[in-house]
Amino acid sequence: MSAPIEEPVAQINVRVWDLPTRLFHWLIVVLFAISWWTAENDQLDWHMLSGYGILALLFFRIYWGFAGSQTARFGNFLKGPRAFLAYSARMFERPERPTPGHNPMGGWSVAAFISLLLLQTVLGLFAIDVDGLNAGPLDHLVSFETGRRAAGLHDTVFNFLLILIGLHTAAVLFYWFYKRENLIAAMVTGLKRMPRSIEPDLHFTSLWWAVPGLLVAGLIVAWLALGYF
């Protein structure tokens, strides 16, 4: 007697990512690439502008991590060691157990990105080049030696970010080819394929709540860029 044929699970597109979260993600990608290119080609004025853009986005993302939609909030995706280890143990399972938003491992990857980018941009505010002709807007607050150390750490953190980007890219490809889950498309459209039977009831914050976060982030960065500290 032949085994019964399992019917495919009905799936639907579920909205999981809001517009501010998606824009933050792709603008960071663009500005990070610009920062790298301008540094490599000694376009330091443009390098500083891209750095200010990244810093403003980071301040906004921190705000949005508390005021934003459910899947964007830190409390939603930063899980404890038990959840992290439990997810690691089943990482090679197929199909993937649907997660509306970041899984426990991806959540801490996001936190690491934000932390390292914040550290790198803040170091750039104090950095001084070897001849002292180019410096960050807050270089007057530190000695020349401290500014040079900040510049060296600025370069070191960039290398750690490259490692993290490599791991992130590998994870995206792993999910795409092994688990058959397109994380890139979800971050573009905001939609994720999930079984109809477990459609999540997610809360999305009004876009109007993004306005005060953007204004405050822009004002803080403008204040720092002008050296008013």
MARTI-538914 format. One record per residue (C-alpha): residue number from 1; x, y, z; residue in three letters; chain. Coordinates in steps of 0.2 Angstrom, whole numbers. Layout:
residues N
<node><num>NUM</num><c1>X</c1><c2>Y</c2><c3>Z</c3><residu>ALA</residu><chaine>A</chaine></node>
...
***
This chain:
residues 229
<node><num>1</num><c1>0</c1><c2>0</c2><c3>0</c3><residu>MET</residu><chaine>A</chaine></node>
<node><num>2</num><c1>8</c1><c2>17</c2><c3>-5</c3><residu>SER</residu><chaine>A</chaine></node>
<node><num>3</num><c1>10</c1><c2>30</c2><c3>8</c3><residu>ALA</residu><chaine>A</chaine></node>
<node><num>4</num><c1>-2</c1><c2>45</c2><c3>7</c3><residu>PRO</residu><chaine>A</chaine></node>
<node><num>5</num><c1>4</c1><c2>60</c2><c3>-3</c3><residu>ILE</residu><chaine>A</chaine></node>
<node><num>6</num><c1>6</c1><c2>75</c2><c3>8</c3><residu>GLU</residu><chaine>A</chaine></node>
<node><num>7</num><c1>-3</c1><c2>91</c2><c3>1</c3><residu>GLU</residu><chaine>A</chaine></node>
<node><num>8</num><c1>8</c1><c2>106</c2><c3>0</c3><residu>PRO</residu><chaine>A</chaine></node>
<node><num>9</num><c1>6</c1><c2>119</c2><c3>14</c3><residu>VAL</residu><chaine>A</chaine></node>
<node><num>10</num><c1>-4</c1><c2>134</c2><c3>9</c3><residu>ALA</residu><chaine>A</chaine></node>
<node><num>11</num><c1>7</c1><c2>149</c2><c3>10</c3><residu>GLN</residu><chaine>A</chaine></node>
<node><num>12</num><c1>4</c1><c2>168</c2><c3>9</c3><residu>ILE</residu><chaine>A</chaine></node>
<node><num>13</num><c1>14</c1><c2>184</c2><c3>8</c3><residu>ASN</residu><chaine>A</chaine></node>
<node><num>14</num><c1>14</c1><c2>192</c2><c3>26</c3><residu>VAL</residu><chaine>A</chaine></node>
<node><num>15</num><c1>20</c1><c2>209</c2><c3>29</c3><residu>ARG</residu><chaine>A</chaine></node>
<node><num>16</num><c1>35</c1><c2>208</c2><c3>41</c3><residu>VAL</residu><chaine>A</chaine></node>
<node><num>17</num><c1>46</c1><c2>224</c2><c3>38</c3><residu>TRP</residu><chaine>A</chaine></node>
<node><num>18</num><c1>40</c1><c2>242</c2><c3>38</c3><residu>ASP</residu><chaine>A</chaine></node>
<node><num>19</num><c1>47</c1><c2>255</c2><c3>26</c3><residu>LEU</residu><chaine>A</chaine></node>
<node><num>20</num><c1>58</c1><c2>264</c2><c3>38</c3><residu>PRO</residu><chaine>A</chaine></node>
<node><num>21</num><c1>67</c1><c2>247</c2><c3>43</c3><residu>THR</residu><chaine>A</chaine></node>
<node><num>22</num><c1>69</c1><c2>243</c2><c3>24</c3><residu>ARG</residu><chaine>A</chaine></node>
<node><num>23</num><c1>76</c1><c2>260</c2><c3>19</c3><residu>LEU</residu><chaine>A</chaine></node>
<node><num>24</num><c1>88</c1><c2>260</c2><c3>34</c3><residu>PHE</residu><chaine>A</chaine></node>
<node><num>25</num><c1>95</c1><c2>243</c2><c3>28</c3><residu>HIS</residu><chaine>A</chaine></node>
<node><num>26</num><c1>98</c1><c2>249</c2><c3>10</c3><residu>TRP</residu><chaine>A</chaine></node>
<node><num>27</num><c1>104</c1><c2>266</c2><c3>13</c3><residu>LEU</residu><chaine>A</chaine></node>
<node><num>28</num><c1>117</c1><c2>259</c2><c3>25</c3><residu>ILE</residu><chaine>A</chaine></node>
<node><num>29</num><c1>123</c1><c2>247</c2><c3>11</c3><residu>VAL</residu><chaine>A</chaine></node>
<node><num>30</num><c1>124</c1><c2>262</c2><c3>-1</c3><residu>VAL</residu><chaine>A</chaine></node>
<node><num>31</num><c1>133</c1><c2>274</c2><c3>11</c3><residu>LEU</residu><chaine>A</chaine></node>
<node><num>32</num><c1>145</c1><c2>261</c2><c3>18</c3><residu>PHE</residu><chaine>A</chaine></node>
<node><num>33</num><c1>150</c1><c2>257</c2><c3>0</c3><residu>ALA</residu><chaine>A</chaine></node>
<node><num>34</num><c1>152</c1><c2>276</c2><c3>-3</c3><residu>ILE</residu><chaine>A</chaine></node>
<node><num>35</num><c1>162</c1><c2>278</c2><c3>13</c3><residu>SER</residu><chaine>A</chaine></node>
<node><num>36</num><c1>174</c1><c2>264</c2><c3>8</c3><residu>TRP</residu><chaine>A</chaine></node>
<node><num>37</num><c1>176</c1><c2>271</c2><c3>-10</c3><residu>TRP</residu><chaine>A</chaine></node>
<node><num>38</num><c1>179</c1><c2>289</c2><c3>-4</c3><residu>THR</residu><chaine>A</chaine></node>
<node><num>39</num><c1>192</c1><c2>283</c2><c3>9</c3><residu>ALA</residu><chaine>A</chaine></node>
<node><num>40</num><c1>201</c1><c2>273</c2><c3>-4</c3><residu>GLU</residu><chaine>A</chaine></node>
<node><num>41</num><c1>202</c1><c2>287</c2><c3>-17</c3><residu>ASN</residu><chaine>A</chaine></node>
<node><num>42</num><c1>206</c1><c2>301</c2><c3>-4</c3><residu>ASP</residu><chaine>A</chaine></node>
<node><num>43</num><c1>189</c1><c2>310</c2><c3>-7</c3><residu>GLN</residu><chaine>A</chaine></node>
<node><num>44</num><c1>189</c1><c2>315</c2><c3>12</c3><residu>LEU</residu><chaine>A</chaine></node>
<node><num>45</num><c1>175</c1><c2>328</c2><c3>10</c3><residu>ASP</residu><chaine>A</chaine></node>
<node><num>46</num><c1>163</c1><c2>316</c2><c3>3</c3><residu>TRP</residu><chaine>A</chaine></node>
<node><num>47</num><c1>169</c1><c2>303</c2><c3>15</c3><residu>HIS</residu><chaine>A</chaine></node>
<node><num>48</num><c1>164</c1><c2>314</c2><c3>30</c3><residu>MET</residu><chaine>A</chaine></node>
<node><num>49</num><c1>147</c1><c2>317</c2><c3>22</c3><residu>LEU</residu><chaine>A</chaine></node>
<node><num>50</num><c1>144</c1><c2>299</c2><c3>20</c3><residu>SER</residu><chaine>A</chaine></node>
<node><num>51</num><c1>149</c1><c2>296</c2><c3>38</c3><residu>GLY</residu><chaine>A</chaine></node>
<node><num>52</num><c1>137</c1><c2>309</c2><c3>44</c3><residu>TYR</residu><chaine>A</chaine></node>
<node><num>53</num><c1>124</c1><c2>301</c2><c3>34</c3><residu>GLY</residu><chaine>A</chaine></node>
<node><num>54</num><c1>128</c1><c2>284</c2><c3>42</c3><residu>ILE</residu><chaine>A</chaine></node>
<node><num>55</num><c1>128</c1><c2>291</c2><c3>59</c3><residu>LEU</residu><chaine>A</chaine></node>
<node><num>56</num><c1>111</c1><c2>300</c2><c3>57</c3><residu>ALA</residu><chaine>A</chaine></node>
<node><num>57</num><c1>104</c1><c2>283</c2><c3>51</c3><residu>LEU</residu><chaine>A</chaine></node>
<node><num>58</num><c1>111</c1><c2>274</c2><c3>66</c3><residu>LEU</residu><chaine>A</chaine></node>
<node><num>59</num><c1>103</c1><c2>287</c2><c3>78</c3><residu>PHE</residu><chaine>A</chaine></node>
<node><num>60</num><c1>87</c1><c2>285</c2><c3>69</c3><residu>PHE</residu><chaine>A</chaine></node>
<node><num>61</num><c1>88</c1><c2>266</c2><c3>70</c3><residu>ARG</residu><chaine>A</chaine></node>
<node><num>62</num><c1>91</c1><c2>266</c2><c3>89</c3><residu>ILE</residu><chaine>A</chaine></node>
<node><num>63</num><c1>75</c1><c2>277</c2><c3>91</c3><residu>TYR</residu><chaine>A</chaine></node>
<node><num>64</num><c1>66</c1><c2>265</c2><c3>79</c3><residu>TRP</residu><chaine>A</chaine></node>
<node><num>65</num><c1>71</c1><c2>250</c2><c3>89</c3><residu>GLY</residu><chaine>A</chaine></node>
<node><num>66</num><c1>60</c1><c2>257</c2><c3>103</c3><residu>PHE</residu><chaine>A</chaine></node>
<node><num>67</num><c1>47</c1><c2>267</c2><c3>94</c3><residu>ALA</residu><chaine>A</chaine></node>
<node><num>68</num><c1>45</c1><c2>257</c2><c3>78</c3><residu>GLY</residu><chaine>A</chaine></node>
<node><num>69</num><c1>35</c1><c2>242</c2><c3>72</c3><residu>SER</residu><chaine>A</chaine></node>
<node><num>70</num><c1>35</c1><c2>226</c2><c3>81</c3><residu>GLN</residu><chaine>A</chaine></node>
<node><num>71</num><c1>48</c1><c2>217</c2><c3>70</c3><residu>THR</residu><chaine>A</chaine></node>
<node><num>72</num><c1>60</c1><c2>232</c2><c3>71</c3><residu>ALA</residu><chaine>A</chaine></node>
<node><num>73</num><c1>60</c1><c2>233</c2><c3>90</c3><residu>ARG</residu><chaine>A</chaine></node>
<node><num>74</num><c1>75</c1><c2>227</c2><c3>99</c3><residu>PHE</residu><chaine>A</chaine></node>
<node><num>75</num><c1>65</c1><c2>219</c2><c3>112</c3><residu>GLY</residu><chaine>A</chaine></node>
<node><num>76</num><c1>57</c1><c2>208</c2><c3>98</c3><residu>ASN</residu><chaine>A</chaine></node>
<node><num>77</num><c1>73</c1><c2>201</c2><c3>91</c3><residu>PHE</residu><chaine>A</chaine></node>
<node><num>78</num><c1>86</c1><c2>202</c2><c3>104</c3><residu>LEU</residu><chaine>A</chaine></node>
<node><num>79</num><c1>84</c1><c2>185</c2><c3>113</c3><residu>LYS</residu><chaine>A</chaine></node>
<node><num>80</num><c1>93</c1><c2>177</c2><c3>127</c3><residu>GLY</residu><chaine>A</chaine></node>
<node><num>81</num><c1>106</c1><c2>164</c2><c3>127</c3><residu>PRO</residu><chaine>A</chaine></node>
<node><num>82</num><c1>94</c1><c2>150</c2><c3>128</c3><residu>ARG</residu><chaine>A</chaine></node>
<node><num>83</num><c1>84</c1><c2>155</c2><c3>113</c3><residu>ALA</residu><chaine>A</chaine></node>
<node><num>84</num><c1>100</c1><c2>158</c2><c3>103</c3><residu>PHE</residu><chaine>A</chaine></node>
<node><num>85</num><c1>107</c1><c2>141</c2><c3>107</c3><residu>LEU</residu><chaine>A</chaine></node>
<node><num>86</num><c1>91</c1><c2>133</c2><c3>103</c3><residu>ALA</residu><chaine>A</chaine></node>
<node><num>87</num><c1>90</c1><c2>141</c2><c3>86</c3><residu>TYR</residu><chaine>A</chaine></node>
<node><num>88</num><c1>108</c1><c2>136</c2><c3>83</c3><residu>SER</residu><chaine>A</chaine></node>
<node><num>89</num><c1>104</c1><c2>118</c2><c3>86</c3><residu>ALA</residu><chaine>A</chaine></node>
<node><num>90</num><c1>91</c1><c2>118</c2><c3>73</c3><residu>ARG</residu><chaine>A</chaine></node>
<node><num>91</num><c1>100</c1><c2>129</c2><c3>60</c3><residu>MET</residu><chaine>A</chaine></node>
<node><num>92</num><c1>101</c1><c2>116</c2><c3>47</c3><residu>PHE</residu><chaine>A</chaine></node>
<node><num>93</num><c1>83</c1><c2>110</c2><c3>48</c3><residu>GLU</residu><chaine>A</chaine></node>
<node><num>94</num><c1>73</c1><c2>111</c2><c3>32</c3><residu>ARG</residu><chaine>A</chaine></node>
<node><num>95</num><c1>61</c1><c2>119</c2><c3>30</c3><residu>PRO</residu><chaine>A</chaine></node>
<node><num>96</num><c1>65</c1><c2>133</c2><c3>41</c3><residu>GLU</residu><chaine>A</chaine></node>
<node><num>97</num><c1>53</c1><c2>136</c2><c3>55</c3><residu>ARG</residu><chaine>A</chaine></node>
<node><num>98</num><c1>45</c1><c2>153</c2><c3>50</c3><residu>PRO</residu><chaine>A</chaine></node>
<node><num>99</num><c1>50</c1><c2>168</c2><c3>60</c3><residu>THR</residu><chaine>A</chaine></node>
<node><num>100</num><c1>41</c1><c2>184</c2><c3>57</c3><residu>PRO</residu><chaine>A</chaine></node>
<node><num>101</num><c1>56</c1><c2>196</c2><c3>58</c3><residu>GLY</residu><chaine>A</chaine></node>
<node><num>102</num><c1>74</c1><c2>192</c2><c3>63</c3><residu>HIS</residu><chaine>A</chaine></node>
<node><num>103</num><c1>78</c1><c2>175</c2><c3>71</c3><residu>ASN</residu><chaine>A</chaine></node>
<node><num>104</num><c1>88</c1><c2>175</c2><c3>87</c3><residu>PRO</residu><chaine>A</chaine></node>
<node><num>105</num><c1>105</c1><c2>173</c2><c3>77</c3><residu>MET</residu><chaine>A</chaine></node>
<node><num>106</num><c1>101</c1><c2>187</c2><c3>65</c3><residu>GLY</residu><chaine>A</chaine></node>
<node><num>107</num><c1>95</c1><c2>198</c2><c3>78</c3><residu>GLY</residu><chaine>A</chaine></node>
<node><num>108</num><c1>112</c1><c2>198</c2><c3>87</c3><residu>TRP</residu><chaine>A</chaine></node>
<node><num>109</num><c1>120</c1><c2>201</c2><c3>70</c3><residu>SER</residu><chaine>A</chaine></node>
<node><num>110</num><c1>110</c1><c2>217</c2><c3>68</c3><residu>VAL</residu><chaine>A</chaine></node>
<node><num>111</num><c1>115</c1><c2>223</c2><c3>85</c3><residu>ALA</residu><chaine>A</chaine></node>
<node><num>112</num><c1>133</c1><c2>219</c2><c3>81</c3><residu>ALA</residu><chaine>A</chaine></node>
<node><num>113</num><c1>132</c1><c2>229</c2><c3>65</c3><residu>PHE</residu><chaine>A</chaine></node>
<node><num>114</num><c1>124</c1><c2>244</c2><c3>73</c3><residu>ILE</residu><chaine>A</chaine></node>
<node><num>115</num><c1>137</c1><c2>244</c2><c3>87</c3><residu>SER</residu><chaine>A</chaine></node>
<node><num>116</num><c1>152</c1><c2>243</c2><c3>76</c3><residu>LEU</residu><chaine>A</chaine></node>
<node><num>117</num><c1>145</c1><c2>256</c2><c3>64</c3><residu>LEU</residu><chaine>A</chaine></node>
<node><num>118</num><c1>142</c1><c2>267</c2><c3>78</c3><residu>LEU</residu><chaine>A</chaine></node>
<node><num>119</num><c1>159</c1><c2>265</c2><c3>85</c3><residu>LEU</residu><chaine>A</chaine></node>
<node><num>120</num><c1>167</c1><c2>268</c2><c3>68</c3><residu>GLN</residu><chaine>A</chaine></node>
<node><num>121</num><c1>158</c1><c2>284</c2><c3>65</c3><residu>THR</residu><chaine>A</chaine></node>
<node><num>122</num><c1>161</c1><c2>291</c2><c3>82</c3><residu>VAL</residu><chaine>A</chaine></node>
<node><num>123</num><c1>179</c1><c2>287</c2><c3>81</c3><residu>LEU</residu><chaine>A</chaine></node>
<node><num>124</num><c1>179</c1><c2>296</c2><c3>64</c3><residu>GLY</residu><chaine>A</chaine></node>
<node><num>125</num><c1>173</c1><c2>312</c2><c3>73</c3><residu>LEU</residu><chaine>A</chaine></node>
<node><num>126</num><c1>189</c1><c2>313</c2><c3>83</c3><residu>PHE</residu><chaine>A</chaine></node>
<node><num>127</num><c1>201</c1><c2>306</c2><c3>70</c3><residu>ALA</residu><chaine>A</chaine></node>
<node><num>128</num><c1>216</c1><c2>316</c2><c3>64</c3><residu>ILE</residu><chaine>A</chaine></node>
<node><num>129</num><c1>227</c1><c2>311</c2><c3>49</c3><residu>ASP</residu><chaine>A</chaine></node>
<node><num>130</num><c1>246</c1><c2>309</c2><c3>50</c3><residu>VAL</residu><chaine>A</chaine></node>
<node><num>131</num><c1>250</c1><c2>327</c2><c3>45</c3><residu>ASP</residu><chaine>A</chaine></node>
<node><num>132</num><c1>235</c1><c2>335</c2><c3>54</c3><residu>GLY</residu><chaine>A</chaine></node>
<node><num>133</num><c1>228</c1><c2>343</c2><c3>39</c3><residu>LEU</residu><chaine>A</chaine></node>
<node><num>134</num><c1>212</c1><c2>332</c2><c3>39</c3><residu>ASN</residu><chaine>A</chaine></node>
<node><num>135</num><c1>202</c1><c2>329</c2><c3>55</c3><residu>ALA</residu><chaine>A</chaine></node>
<node><num>136</num><c1>185</c1><c2>325</c2><c3>62</c3><residu>GLY</residu><chaine>A</chaine></node>
<node><num>137</num><c1>174</c1><c2>339</c2><c3>68</c3><residu>PRO</residu><chaine>A</chaine></node>
<node><num>138</num><c1>178</c1><c2>335</c2><c3>86</c3><residu>LEU</residu><chaine>A</chaine></node>
<node><num>139</num><c1>197</c1><c2>334</c2><c3>85</c3><residu>ASP</residu><chaine>A</chaine></node>
<node><num>140</num><c1>198</c1><c2>350</c2><c3>95</c3><residu>HIS</residu><chaine>A</chaine></node>
<node><num>141</num><c1>192</c1><c2>340</c2><c3>110</c3><residu>LEU</residu><chaine>A</chaine></node>
<node><num>142</num><c1>207</c1><c2>328</c2><c3>110</c3><residu>VAL</residu><chaine>A</chaine></node>
<node><num>143</num><c1>226</c1><c2>328</c2><c3>108</c3><residu>SER</residu><chaine>A</chaine></node>
<node><num>144</num><c1>235</c1><c2>325</c2><c3>92</c3><residu>PHE</residu><chaine>A</chaine></node>
<node><num>145</num><c1>240</c1><c2>308</c2><c3>99</c3><residu>GLU</residu><chaine>A</chaine></node>
<node><num>146</num><c1>223</c1><c2>303</c2><c3>104</c3><residu>THR</residu><chaine>A</chaine></node>
<node><num>147</num><c1>216</c1><c2>309</c2><c3>87</c3><residu>GLY</residu><chaine>A</chaine></node>
<node><num>148</num><c1>229</c1><c2>298</c2><c3>78</c3><residu>ARG</residu><chaine>A</chaine></node>
<node><num>149</num><c1>224</c1><c2>283</c2><c3>89</c3><residu>ARG</residu><chaine>A</chaine></node>
<node><num>150</num><c1>206</c1><c2>286</c2><c3>85</c3><residu>ALA</residu><chaine>A</chaine></node>
<node><num>151</num><c1>210</c1><c2>286</c2><c3>66</c3><residu>ALA</residu><chaine>A</chaine></node>
<node><num>152</num><c1>219</c1><c2>269</c2><c3>68</c3><residu>GLY</residu><chaine>A</chaine></node>
<node><num>153</num><c1>205</c1><c2>262</c2><c3>78</c3><residu>LEU</residu><chaine>A</chaine></node>
<node><num>154</num><c1>193</c1><c2>269</c2><c3>64</c3><residu>HIS</residu><chaine>A</chaine></node>
<node><num>155</num><c1>203</c1><c2>258</c2><c3>51</c3><residu>ASP</residu><chaine>A</chaine></node>
<node><num>156</num><c1>203</c1><c2>243</c2><c3>63</c3><residu>THR</residu><chaine>A</chaine></node>
<node><num>157</num><c1>184</c1><c2>243</c2><c3>66</c3><residu>VAL</residu><chaine>A</chaine></node>
<node><num>158</num><c1>181</c1><c2>244</c2><c3>47</c3><residu>PHE</residu><chaine>A</chaine></node>
<node><num>159</num><c1>191</c1><c2>228</c2><c3>45</c3><residu>ASN</residu><chaine>A</chaine></node>
<node><num>160</num><c1>179</c1><c2>220</c2><c3>58</c3><residu>PHE</residu><chaine>A</chaine></node>
<node><num>161</num><c1>164</c1><c2>226</c2><c3>49</c3><residu>LEU</residu><chaine>A</chaine></node>
<node><num>162</num><c1>171</c1><c2>218</c2><c3>33</c3><residu>LEU</residu><chaine>A</chaine></node>
<node><num>163</num><c1>172</c1><c2>202</c2><c3>42</c3><residu>ILE</residu><chaine>A</chaine></node>
<node><num>164</num><c1>154</c1><c2>204</c2><c3>48</c3><residu>LEU</residu><chaine>A</chaine></node>
<node><num>165</num><c1>148</c1><c2>209</c2><c3>31</c3><residu>ILE</residu><chaine>A</chaine></node>
<node><num>166</num><c1>156</c1><c2>193</c2><c3>24</c3><residu>GLY</residu><chaine>A</chaine></node>
<node><num>167</num><c1>147</c1><c2>182</c2><c3>37</c3><residu>LEU</residu><chaine>A</chaine></node>
<node><num>168</num><c1>131</c1><c2>191</c2><c3>34</c3><residu>HIS</residu><chaine>A</chaine></node>
<node><num>169</num><c1>132</c1><c2>188</c2><c3>15</c3><residu>THR</residu><chaine>A</chaine></node>
<node><num>170</num><c1>136</c1><c2>170</c2><c3>18</c3><residu>ALA</residu><chaine>A</chaine></node>
<node><num>171</num><c1>121</c1><c2>168</c2><c3>29</c3><residu>ALA</residu><chaine>A</chaine></node>
<node><num>172</num><c1>110</c1><c2>176</c2><c3>16</c3><residu>VAL</residu><chaine>A</chaine></node>
<node><num>173</num><c1>116</c1><c2>164</c2><c3>3</c3><residu>LEU</residu><chaine>A</chaine></node>
<node><num>174</num><c1>114</c1><c2>149</c2><c3>15</c3><residu>PHE</residu><chaine>A</chaine></node>
<node><num>175</num><c1>96</c1><c2>154</c2><c3>17</c3><residu>TYR</residu><chaine>A</chaine></node>
<node><num>176</num><c1>93</c1><c2>156</c2><c3>-1</c3><residu>TRP</residu><chaine>A</chaine></node>
<node><num>177</num><c1>101</c1><c2>140</c2><c3>-8</c3><residu>PHE</residu><chaine>A</chaine></node>
<node><num>178</num><c1>99</c1><c2>128</c2><c3>7</c3><residu>TYR</residu><chaine>A</chaine></node>
<node><num>179</num><c1>84</c1><c2>134</c2><c3>16</c3><residu>LYS</residu><chaine>A</chaine></node>
<node><num>180</num><c1>75</c1><c2>141</c2><c3>0</c3><residu>ARG</residu><chaine>A</chaine></node>
<node><num>181</num><c1>71</c1><c2>157</c2><c3>9</c3><residu>GLU</residu><chaine>A</chaine></node>
<node><num>182</num><c1>74</c1><c2>174</c2><c3>0</c3><residu>ASN</residu><chaine>A</chaine></node>
<node><num>183</num><c1>79</c1><c2>186</c2><c3>13</c3><residu>LEU</residu><chaine>A</chaine></node>
<node><num>184</num><c1>84</c1><c2>199</c2><c3>1</c3><residu>ILE</residu><chaine>A</chaine></node>
<node><num>185</num><c1>67</c1><c2>200</c2><c3>-7</c3><residu>ALA</residu><chaine>A</chaine></node>
<node><num>186</num><c1>59</c1><c2>201</c2><c3>10</c3><residu>ALA</residu><chaine>A</chaine></node>
<node><num>187</num><c1>69</c1><c2>216</c2><c3>14</c3><residu>MET</residu><chaine>A</chaine></node>
<node><num>188</num><c1>65</c1><c2>224</c2><c3>-3</c3><residu>VAL</residu><chaine>A</chaine></node>
<node><num>189</num><c1>46</c1><c2>221</c2><c3>-3</c3><residu>THR</residu><chaine>A</chaine></node>
<node><num>190</num><c1>43</c1><c2>219</c2><c3>16</c3><residu>GLY</residu><chaine>A</chaine></node>
<node><num>191</num><c1>34</c1><c2>203</c2><c3>12</c3><residu>LEU</residu><chaine>A</chaine></node>
<node><num>192</num><c1>38</c1><c2>186</c2><c3>18</c3><residu>LYS</residu><chaine>A</chaine></node>
<node><num>193</num><c1>31</c1><c2>169</c2><c3>13</c3><residu>ARG</residu><chaine>A</chaine></node>
<node><num>194</num><c1>23</c1><c2>160</c2><c3>28</c3><residu>MET</residu><chaine>A</chaine></node>
<node><num>195</num><c1>11</c1><c2>146</c2><c3>30</c3><residu>PRO</residu><chaine>A</chaine></node>
<node><num>196</num><c1>-7</c1><c2>152</c2><c3>31</c3><residu>ARG</residu><chaine>A</chaine></node>
<node><num>197</num><c1>-10</c1><c2>142</c2><c3>47</c3><residu>SER</residu><chaine>A</chaine></node>
<node><num>198</num><c1>2</c1><c2>152</c2><c3>57</c3><residu>ILE</residu><chaine>A</chaine></node>
<node><num>199</num><c1>0</c1><c2>170</c2><c3>50</c3><residu>GLU</residu><chaine>A</chaine></node>
<node><num>200</num><c1>6</c1><c2>181</c2><c3>63</c3><residu>PRO</residu><chaine>A</chaine></node>
<node><num>201</num><c1>-3</c1><c2>196</c2><c3>70</c3><residu>ASP</residu><chaine>A</chaine></node>
<node><num>202</num><c1>10</c1><c2>210</c2><c3>69</c3><residu>LEU</residu><chaine>A</chaine></node>
<node><num>203</num><c1>9</c1><c2>228</c2><c3>75</c3><residu>HIS</residu><chaine>A</chaine></node>
<node><num>204</num><c1>15</c1><c2>241</c2><c3>63</c3><residu>PHE</residu><chaine>A</chaine></node>
<node><num>205</num><c1>19</c1><c2>259</c2><c3>69</c3><residu>THR</residu><chaine>A</chaine></node>
<node><num>206</num><c1>12</c1><c2>274</c2><c3>59</c3><residu>SER</residu><chaine>A</chaine></node>
<node><num>207</num><c1>25</c1><c2>282</c2><c3>48</c3><residu>LEU</residu><chaine>A</chaine></node>
<node><num>208</num><c1>22</c1><c2>298</c2><c3>56</c3><residu>TRP</residu><chaine>A</chaine></node>
<node><num>209</num><c1>32</c1><c2>291</c2><c3>71</c3><residu>TRP</residu><chaine>A</chaine></node>
<node><num>210</num><c1>47</c1><c2>291</c2><c3>60</c3><residu>ALA</residu><chaine>A</chaine></node>
<node><num>211</num><c1>47</c1><c2>310</c2><c3>58</c3><residu>VAL</residu><chaine>A</chaine></node>
<node><num>212</num><c1>53</c1><c2>315</c2><c3>76</c3><residu>PRO</residu><chaine>A</chaine></node>
<node><num>213</num><c1>66</c1><c2>302</c2><c3>75</c3><residu>GLY</residu><chaine>A</chaine></node>
<node><num>214</num><c1>73</c1><c2>308</c2><c3>59</c3><residu>LEU</residu><chaine>A</chaine></node>
<node><num>215</num><c1>72</c1><c2>326</c2><c3>65</c3><residu>LEU</residu><chaine>A</chaine></node>
<node><num>216</num><c1>81</c1><c2>323</c2><c3>81</c3><residu>VAL</residu><chaine>A</chaine></node>
<node><num>217</num><c1>94</c1><c2>312</c2><c3>72</c3><residu>ALA</residu><chaine>A</chaine></node>
<node><num>218</num><c1>98</c1><c2>325</c2><c3>59</c3><residu>GLY</residu><chaine>A</chaine></node>
<node><num>219</num><c1>99</c1><c2>339</c2><c3>72</c3><residu>LEU</residu><chaine>A</chaine></node>
<node><num>220</num><c1>112</c1><c2>329</c2><c3>83</c3><residu>ILE</residu><chaine>A</chaine></node>
<node><num>221</num><c1>123</c1><c2>325</c2><c3>68</c3><residu>VAL</residu><chaine>A</chaine></node>
<node><num>222</num><c1>122</c1><c2>343</c2><c3>62</c3><residu>ALA</residu><chaine>A</chaine></node>
<node><num>223</num><c1>127</c1><c2>348</c2><c3>79</c3><residu>TRP</residu><chaine>A</chaine></node>
<node><num>224</num><c1>142</c1><c2>336</c2><c3>80</c3><residu>LEU</residu><chaine>A</chaine></node>
<node><num>225</num><c1>147</c1><c2>340</c2><c3>62</c3><residu>ALA</residu><chaine>A</chaine></node>
<node><num>226</num><c1>148</c1><c2>358</c2><c3>66</c3><residu>LEU</residu><chaine>A</chaine></node>
<node><num>227</num><c1>159</c1><c2>355</c2><c3>81</c3><residu>GLY</residu><chaine>A</chaine></node>
<node><num>228</num><c1>147</c1><c2>362</c2><c3>94</c3><residu>TYR</residu><chaine>A</chaine></node>
<node><num>229</num><c1>152</c1><c2>351</c2><c3>108</c3><residu>PHE</residu><chaine>A</chaine></node>
***
